[in-house]
Amino acid sequence: MTTQLKPLLRLWEWQAEAACRGMDSSVFFSPPGERGNARRRREEIARAICRCCPVRVPCDSFAAASEQRYGVWGGRTEAERRTAVSPSSRTPAARRT
């Protein structure tokens, strides 16, 4: 009997090397009602962790590919990810549809 899990696990191997591994997720995800300076401070702390992370690129790619709506992934906030996929950033052919 063979399993299909091994190739799937390879898609997640990058997480084992993440600088945030084992950290409290509240550093990367805002609590309900967080706004203004508190949000900016928390996001800057998260970005600082991401800046030195050896898997920043695959983390950011994962967030983009899976359309993560919340949190800091690969050093980018949810607002930065939304901006990156806004209609104005699409190709002309994609805008016609």
C-alpha distances in whole Angstrom, upper triangle without the diagonal:
4,7,10,12,13,15,17,18,20,22,23,24,27,28,28,31,33,36,36,33,34,37,39,38,41,42,40,41,44,45,46,50,50,52,55,55,53,50,51,51,48,46,48,47,43,44,45,42,40,43,42,38,36,33,36,35,31,33,35,33,30,33,35,31,31,34,35,38,39,39,40,37,37,41,42,43,42,45,45,41,43,46,44,42,45,47,49,46,45,45,48,46,44,47,49,46
4,7,9,10,12,13,14,16,18,20,20,24,25,25,28,30,33,33,30,32,35,36,35,39,39,37,38,41,43,44,48,47,50,52,52,50,47,48,48,45,43,45,44,40,41,42,39,37,39,38,35,32,30,33,32,28,29,32,29,27,30,31,28,27,31,32,35,36,36,37,34,34,38,38,40,39,42,41,38,40,43,40,39,42,43,46,43,41,42,45,43,41,44,46,43
4,5,7,9,10,11,13,15,16,17,21,22,22,25,27,30,30,27,28,31,33,31,35,36,34,34,38,39,40,44,44,46,48,49,46,43,44,45,41,40,42,40,37,37,39,36,34,36,35,32,30,27,30,29,25,26,28,26,24,27,28,25,24,28,28,31,32,33,33,30,31,34,35,36,35,39,38,35,36,39,37,36,39,40,43,40,39,40,43,41,38,42,43,40
4,6,6,7,9,11,12,14,15,19,20,20,23,25,28,28,25,27,30,31,30,33,34,31,32,35,37,38,41,41,43,45,46,44,41,42,42,39,37,39,38,34,35,37,33,31,34,33,29,28,25,27,26,22,23,25,23,20,23,25,21,21,24,25,28,30,30,30,27,28,31,32,33,32,35,35,31,33,36,33,32,35,37,39,36,35,36,39,37,35,38,39,37
4,6,5,6,9,10,11,12,16,16,17,20,21,25,25,22,23,26,28,26,30,31,28,29,32,34,35,39,38,41,43,43,41,38,39,39,36,34,36,35,31,32,33,30,28,31,30,27,25,22,24,24,20,20,23,21,18,21,23,20,19,23,23,26,27,27,28,25,25,29,30,31,30,33,33,29,31,34,32,31,34,36,38,36,34,36,39,37,35,38,40,37
4,5,5,7,9,10,11,14,15,15,18,20,24,24,21,23,26,28,27,30,31,29,30,33,35,37,40,39,41,43,43,41,38,39,39,36,34,36,34,31,31,33,29,27,30,29,25,23,20,23,22,19,20,23,21,18,22,23,21,20,24,24,28,28,28,28,25,25,28,29,31,30,34,33,30,32,35,32,31,35,37,39,36,35,36,39,38,35,39,41,38
4,5,5,7,10,10,13,15,16,18,20,24,24,22,24,27,28,27,30,30,28,29,33,34,36,39,39,40,42,42,40,37,38,38,35,33,35,34,30,30,32,29,26,28,28,24,22,19,21,20,16,18,20,18,16,19,21,18,18,22,22,26,27,27,26,23,23,27,27,29,29,32,31,27,30,32,29,29,32,34,36,33,31,32,36,34,32,35,37,35
4,5,5,7,9,12,13,14,17,18,22,22,20,22,24,26,24,27,28,25,26,29,31,33,36,35,37,39,40,37,34,35,35,32,30,32,31,27,28,30,27,24,27,26,23,21,18,20,19,15,16,18,16,14,17,18,15,15,19,19,23,23,24,24,20,21,24,25,26,26,29,28,25,27,30,27,26,30,31,34,31,30,31,34,33,30,33,36,33
4,5,5,6,10,10,11,14,15,19,19,17,19,21,23,22,25,26,23,24,28,30,32,35,34,36,38,38,36,33,34,34,31,29,31,29,26,26,28,24,22,25,24,20,19,16,18,18,14,15,18,16,14,17,19,17,16,20,19,23,23,23,23,19,20,23,24,26,26,29,28,25,28,30,28,27,31,33,35,32,31,33,36,35,33,36,38,36
4,5,5,8,10,11,13,15,18,19,17,20,22,24,23,26,26,24,25,29,31,33,36,35,37,38,38,36,33,34,34,31,29,30,29,25,25,27,24,21,23,23,19,17,14,17,16,12,14,17,15,13,16,18,16,16,20,20,23,24,23,22,19,18,22,23,25,25,29,27,24,27,29,27,26,30,32,34,31,30,31,35,34,32,35,37,35
4,6,7,9,11,13,14,18,18,16,19,21,23,21,24,24,21,23,26,29,31,33,32,34,35,36,34,31,31,31,28,26,28,27,23,23,25,22,19,22,21,18,16,13,15,13,10,11,14,11,9,13,14,12,12,16,16,20,21,20,20,16,16,20,20,22,22,25,24,21,23,26,23,23,26,28,30,27,27,28,32,31,28,31,34,32
4,6,6,8,10,11,15,14,13,15,17,19,18,21,21,19,20,24,26,28,31,30,32,33,33,31,28,29,29,26,24,25,24,21,21,22,19,17,20,19,16,14,11,13,13,10,10,13,12,9,12,15,13,13,16,15,19,19,18,18,14,14,18,19,21,21,24,23,20,23,26,23,23,27,29,31,28,28,30,34,33,30,33,35,34
4,5,6,8,10,13,14,12,15,17,20,19,22,22,20,22,26,28,31,33,32,34,35,35,32,30,30,30,27,25,26,24,21,21,22,19,17,19,18,14,12,10,13,13,10,11,14,14,12,15,17,16,16,19,18,22,22,20,19,16,15,19,20,22,23,26,25,23,26,28,26,26,30,32,34,30,30,32,36,35,33,36,38,37
4,5,6,7,11,12,11,14,16,18,17,21,20,18,20,24,26,29,31,30,31,32,32,30,27,27,27,24,22,23,21,18,18,19,16,14,16,15,11,9,6,9,10,7,8,11,11,10,13,15,15,15,18,17,20,20,18,16,13,12,15,17,20,21,24,22,20,23,25,23,24,27,30,31,28,28,30,34,34,31,34,37,36
4,5,5,9,9,7,10,12,15,14,17,17,15,17,21,23,26,29,27,29,30,29,27,25,25,24,21,20,21,19,16,17,17,14,12,15,14,11,10,7,10,11,9,8,12,12,10,12,16,15,15,17,16,19,18,16,14,12,11,14,16,18,19,23,21,20,23,25,23,24,27,30,32,29,29,31,35,35,32,35,38,36
4,6,9,10,7,10,13,16,15,19,18,17,19,23,25,28,31,29,31,32,32,29,27,27,26,23,22,23,21,18,19,19,15,14,17,15,11,10,9,12,14,12,11,15,16,14,16,19,19,19,21,19,22,21,19,17,15,14,17,20,21,23,26,25,23,26,29,27,28,31,34,35,32,33,35,39,39,36,38,41,40
4,7,9,7,11,13,16,16,19,18,17,20,23,26,29,31,29,31,31,30,28,26,26,25,22,21,21,19,16,16,16,13,12,14,12,8,7,7,10,12,11,11,14,15,14,16,19,20,20,22,20,23,21,19,17,14,13,15,18,20,22,25,24,22,26,28,26,27,31,34,34,31,32,34,38,38,36,38,41,40
4,5,5,9,10,13,13,16,14,13,16,20,22,25,28,25,27,28,27,25,22,22,21,18,17,17,15,12,13,13,10,9,11,10,6,7,6,8,11,10,8,12,14,13,14,17,18,18,19,17,20,18,15,13,11,10,12,15,17,19,22,20,19,23,25,23,25,28,31,32,29,30,33,36,37,34,36,39,38
4,6,9,9,12,12,15,12,12,16,19,21,25,27,24,25,26,24,22,21,20,19,16,15,15,13,10,11,10,7,7,9,8,5,7,8,9,12,13,11,13,16,16,16,19,21,20,21,19,21,19,15,13,12,10,11,15,17,19,22,21,20,24,25,24,26,29,32,33,30,32,34,38,39,36,38,41,40
4,6,5,8,8,11,9,9,12,15,18,21,23,21,23,24,22,20,18,18,17,14,13,14,11,9,11,11,7,8,11,10,8,10,10,10,14,14,11,13,16,15,15,18,20,19,20,17,18,16,13,11,10,10,11,14,15,17,20,20,19,22,24,23,25,28,31,32,30,31,34,38,38,36,37,40,39
4,6,9,9,13,12,12,14,18,19,23,25,23,26,27,26,23,21,22,20,17,17,18,15,12,14,14,11,11,14,13,10,12,11,12,15,14,12,15,17,16,16,20,20,19,21,18,20,18,15,14,12,13,14,17,18,20,23,22,22,25,27,26,27,30,33,35,32,33,36,40,40,37,39,42,41
4,7,8,12,11,12,14,17,19,22,25,23,25,27,26,23,21,22,21,17,18,19,16,14,16,16,13,14,17,16,14,15,15,16,19,18,15,18,21,19,19,22,23,22,23,20,21,19,16,15,15,16,17,19,20,21,25,25,24,27,29,28,30,32,36,37,35,36,39,42,43,40,41,45,43
4,6,9,8,9,12,14,16,19,22,20,22,23,22,19,18,19,17,14,14,16,12,11,14,14,10,12,15,15,13,16,15,16,19,18,15,18,21,19,18,22,23,22,22,19,20,17,14,13,14,15,15,17,17,19,22,22,22,25,27,27,28,31,34,36,33,35,38,41,42,39,40,44,42
4,5,6,8,9,12,12,16,18,17,19,21,20,17,16,18,16,12,14,15,12,11,14,15,12,14,17,17,16,19,18,18,21,20,17,19,22,20,18,22,24,22,22,18,19,15,13,13,14,16,16,18,17,18,21,22,22,24,27,27,28,30,34,35,33,35,38,42,42,39,40,43,42
4,5,5,6,9,10,14,16,15,17,19,19,16,14,16,15,11,12,14,12,10,13,15,12,13,17,17,16,18,17,16,19,18,15,16,19,17,15,19,20,18,18,14,15,12,9,10,11,14,14,15,14,15,18,19,19,21,23,24,25,27,30,32,30,32,35,38,39,35,36,40,38
4,5,5,6,7,11,13,11,14,16,16,12,11,13,12,9,10,13,11,9,13,15,13,14,18,19,18,21,20,18,21,21,17,18,21,19,17,20,22,20,20,16,15,11,9,10,13,15,15,15,14,14,17,19,19,21,23,24,25,27,30,32,30,32,36,39,39,36,37,40,39
4,6,8,10,13,15,12,14,15,14,11,10,11,10,6,7,10,7,6,10,11,10,11,14,15,15,18,17,16,19,19,16,16,20,19,16,20,22,20,20,16,16,12,9,9,11,13,12,13,12,14,16,17,18,20,22,22,24,26,30,31,29,31,34,38,39,36,36,40,39
4,7,10,13,15,12,14,16,15,13,10,11,11,7,7,10,8,6,9,11,10,10,13,15,14,17,15,14,16,16,13,13,16,15,13,16,18,17,16,12,12,9,5,5,8,10,10,10,9,10,13,14,14,16,18,19,21,22,26,27,26,28,31,34,35,32,32,36,35
4,7,10,12,10,12,14,15,12,10,12,12,9,8,12,11,9,12,14,13,14,17,19,17,20,18,17,19,19,15,15,18,16,13,16,19,16,15,11,10,7,4,7,10,13,12,12,9,10,13,14,14,16,18,19,20,22,25,27,26,27,31,34,35,31,32,35,34
4,6,8,6,9,11,12,9,7,10,11,8,8,12,12,11,13,16,16,16,19,21,20,23,22,20,22,22,18,18,21,19,16,19,21,19,17,14,12,8,7,9,13,16,15,14,10,10,12,15,15,16,19,20,21,22,26,27,26,28,32,35,36,32,32,36,34
4,6,6,9,13,14,10,9,13,13,10,12,15,15,14,17,19,19,19,22,24,23,27,25,23,25,25,21,21,24,22,19,22,24,22,20,16,14,11,10,13,16,19,18,17,14,14,16,18,19,19,22,24,24,25,28,30,30,31,35,38,39,35,35,38,37
4,6,9,13,15,12,11,14,15,13,14,18,18,17,20,22,22,23,26,28,27,30,28,26,28,28,24,23,26,24,21,23,25,23,20,17,14,12,12,15,18,22,21,19,16,15,16,19,20,19,22,24,25,25,28,30,30,31,35,37,38,35,34,37,36
4,6,10,12,10,9,13,15,13,15,18,18,18,20,23,23,24,26,29,28,31,30,27,29,30,26,25,28,26,23,25,27,25,22,19,16,14,14,17,20,23,22,20,16,15,16,19,20,20,22,24,25,25,28,29,30,32,35,37,39,35,34,37,36
4,7,9,7,6,9,11,10,11,14,15,15,17,19,20,21,23,25,25,29,27,25,27,27,24,23,26,25,21,23,26,24,22,19,16,13,12,14,18,21,19,17,14,14,14,17,19,19,20,23,24,24,27,28,28,31,34,37,38,35,34,37,36
4,7,6,5,8,10,10,11,14,15,16,17,19,21,21,23,26,26,29,28,25,27,28,25,23,26,26,22,24,27,25,22,20,17,14,14,15,19,21,19,17,14,14,13,16,18,18,19,22,23,23,26,27,27,29,33,35,37,34,33,36,36
4,6,5,6,9,10,11,12,15,16,16,18,20,21,22,25,26,29,29,26,27,29,26,24,27,27,24,25,28,27,24,22,19,16,15,16,20,22,19,17,14,15,14,16,19,19,19,22,24,23,26,26,27,30,33,35,37,34,33,37,36
4,5,5,6,9,10,10,12,14,15,16,19,20,21,23,25,28,28,25,27,29,26,24,28,28,24,26,29,28,26,23,21,18,16,16,20,21,18,17,15,16,15,17,20,20,21,23,25,25,29,29,28,32,35,37,39,37,36,39,39
4,6,5,6,9,10,11,13,14,16,17,19,20,22,23,27,26,24,26,28,24,23,27,26,23,25,28,27,25,22,19,16,14,15,18,20,17,17,14,16,16,18,20,21,21,24,26,26,30,30,30,32,36,38,40,37,36,40,40
4,5,5,6,9,10,11,12,14,16,16,18,21,21,25,24,21,23,24,21,20,23,23,20,21,25,23,21,18,16,13,11,11,15,17,15,14,11,12,12,14,16,17,18,20,22,22,26,26,26,29,32,35,37,33,33,36,36
4,6,5,6,9,10,10,12,14,15,16,19,20,23,23,20,22,24,21,19,23,23,20,21,25,24,22,19,17,14,12,11,15,16,13,12,10,12,12,13,16,17,17,19,22,22,26,25,25,28,31,34,36,33,32,36,36
4,5,5,6,9,10,11,13,14,15,18,19,23,23,20,23,24,21,20,24,24,21,23,27,26,24,21,19,16,13,12,16,17,14,14,12,15,15,16,18,20,20,22,25,25,29,29,28,31,34,37,39,36,36,39,39
4,5,5,6,9,10,11,13,14,17,17,21,20,18,21,22,19,18,22,21,19,21,24,23,21,18,17,13,10,10,13,15,12,13,11,13,14,15,17,19,20,21,23,24,28,29,28,30,34,36,38,35,35,39,38
4,5,5,6,9,10,10,12,15,15,19,18,15,18,19,16,15,19,19,16,18,21,20,19,16,15,12,9,7,10,12,9,9,7,10,11,11,14,16,16,18,20,21,25,25,24,27,30,33,35,32,32,35,35
4,5,5,6,9,10,10,13,14,18,18,15,18,20,17,16,20,20,18,20,23,23,21,19,18,15,12,10,12,12,9,10,10,13,14,13,16,18,18,19,22,23,27,27,25,28,31,34,36,33,33,37,37
4,5,5,7,9,10,12,13,17,17,15,18,20,17,17,20,21,19,21,24,23,22,19,19,16,12,10,12,13,10,12,12,15,16,16,18,20,21,21,24,26,30,30,28,31,34,37,39,36,36,40,40
4,5,5,6,9,11,11,14,14,12,15,16,13,13,17,17,15,17,20,20,19,16,16,13,9,7,9,9,7,9,9,12,14,14,15,18,19,19,22,23,27,28,26,28,31,34,36,33,34,37,37
4,5,5,6,9,10,13,13,10,13,15,12,12,16,16,14,16,20,20,19,16,17,14,11,7,9,8,5,7,8,12,13,12,14,17,17,17,20,22,26,26,23,26,29,32,34,31,32,35,35
4,5,5,7,9,13,14,11,15,17,15,14,18,19,18,20,23,23,22,20,20,18,14,11,12,10,8,11,12,16,17,16,17,20,21,20,23,25,29,29,27,29,32,35,37,35,35,39,39
4,6,6,7,10,11,10,13,15,13,13,17,17,16,19,21,21,21,19,20,17,13,10,10,9,8,11,13,16,18,17,18,21,22,21,24,26,30,30,28,30,33,36,38,35,36,40,39
4,5,5,8,8,6,10,12,9,10,13,14,13,16,18,19,18,16,18,16,12,9,8,6,5,9,11,14,16,14,15,19,19,18,21,23,27,27,25,27,29,33,34,32,33,36,36
4,6,9,10,7,10,13,12,12,15,16,16,17,20,21,21,19,20,19,15,12,11,8,7,10,13,16,18,15,16,20,20,19,22,24,28,27,25,27,29,33,34,32,33,37,37
4,6,9,8,11,14,13,14,16,18,18,20,22,23,23,21,23,21,18,14,13,10,10,13,16,20,21,19,20,23,23,22,25,28,31,31,28,30,32,36,37,35,36,40,40
4,5,5,9,10,10,11,14,15,15,17,19,20,21,19,21,19,16,13,11,8,9,13,16,18,21,18,18,22,23,21,24,27,30,30,27,29,31,35,36,34,35,39,38
4,6,8,9,10,12,13,14,16,18,19,20,21,20,23,21,19,16,13,10,12,15,18,21,23,21,20,24,24,22,24,28,31,31,28,29,31,35,36,34,35,39,38
4,6,6,6,9,10,11,12,14,15,16,18,17,20,19,16,14,10,8,11,13,16,18,21,19,17,21,22,20,22,25,28,29,25,26,28,32,33,30,32,36,35
4,6,5,6,9,10,11,12,14,15,16,15,17,17,14,11,8,4,7,10,13,15,17,15,14,18,19,17,19,22,25,25,22,24,26,30,31,28,30,33,33
4,5,5,6,9,10,11,12,14,15,15,18,17,16,13,9,6,9,11,14,16,18,15,13,17,18,15,17,20,23,23,20,21,23,27,27,25,27,31,30
4,5,5,6,9,10,10,12,14,13,17,17,16,13,10,8,11,12,15,16,19,16,14,18,19,16,17,21,24,25,21,22,24,27,28,25,28,31,30
4,5,5,6,9,10,11,12,11,14,14,12,10,6,5,9,10,12,13,16,14,12,16,18,15,17,20,23,24,21,22,24,28,28,26,28,31,30
4,5,5,6,9,10,10,10,12,13,11,9,5,4,7,7,10,11,13,11,9,13,14,12,13,17,20,20,17,19,21,25,25,23,24,28,27
4,5,5,6,8,10,10,13,15,14,12,9,8,11,11,13,13,15,13,10,14,15,12,13,16,19,20,17,17,19,23,23,21,23,26,25
4,5,5,6,8,8,12,13,13,12,8,9,12,12,13,13,16,15,12,14,16,14,14,18,20,22,19,19,21,25,25,22,24,27,26
4,6,5,6,5,8,9,9,9,6,8,10,9,10,9,12,11,8,11,13,12,12,15,18,20,17,18,21,24,24,21,23,26,25
4,6,5,7,9,11,12,11,9,10,12,10,11,10,12,11,7,9,11,9,9,12,15,17,14,14,17,20,21,18,19,23,21
4,6,8,11,14,15,14,12,12,15,14,15,13,16,14,11,12,15,12,11,14,16,18,16,15,17,21,20,17,20,22,21
4,6,9,11,13,14,11,13,16,14,14,12,15,15,11,13,16,14,12,16,18,20,18,17,20,23,23,19,21,24,22
4,6,9,11,12,11,13,15,12,12,10,12,12,8,9,12,11,10,12,15,17,16,15,18,21,21,18,19,22,20
4,6,8,9,8,11,13,11,10,8,11,11,8,10,13,13,12,14,17,20,18,18,22,25,25,21,22,25,24
4,7,10,10,13,14,11,9,6,9,11,8,8,12,13,12,13,16,19,18,19,22,25,25,22,22,25,24
4,7,9,12,13,10,8,5,9,11,10,10,13,14,15,16,19,21,20,22,25,28,29,25,25,29,27
4,6,10,10,8,6,6,9,11,10,12,14,15,16,18,21,23,21,23,27,30,30,27,28,31,30
4,7,6,5,4,6,9,9,9,12,14,14,16,18,22,23,21,23,26,29,30,27,28,31,31
4,5,5,7,8,11,10,9,12,14,13,15,18,21,22,20,22,24,28,29,26,27,30,30
4,6,9,11,13,11,10,14,15,14,16,19,22,23,20,22,24,28,29,26,27,31,30
4,7,10,12,9,10,14,14,13,16,18,22,22,20,22,25,28,30,27,28,32,31
4,7,8,6,6,10,11,10,13,15,19,19,17,19,22,25,27,24,25,28,28
4,5,5,6,9,10,11,13,14,18,19,17,20,23,26,28,25,25,28,28
4,5,5,6,9,10,11,12,16,17,16,18,22,24,26,22,22,26,25
4,5,5,6,9,10,10,14,15,14,17,20,23,25,21,21,25,24
4,5,5,6,9,10,14,14,12,15,19,21,23,20,20,24,24
4,5,5,7,9,12,13,12,13,17,20,21,18,19,22,22
4,5,5,6,10,11,10,12,16,18,20,17,16,20,19
4,5,5,9,9,8,11,14,17,19,16,15,19,19
4,6,9,9,7,9,12,15,17,15,15,19,19
4,6,8,6,7,11,14,15,12,12,16,15
4,5,5,7,11,13,14,11,11,14,14
4,5,5,9,10,11,8,7,11,11
4,6,8,9,12,10,8,12,13
4,7,9,11,10,9,13,14
4,7,8,6,7,10,11
4,5,5,7,9,11
4,5,5,7,9
4,5,5,7
4,6,6
4,6
4
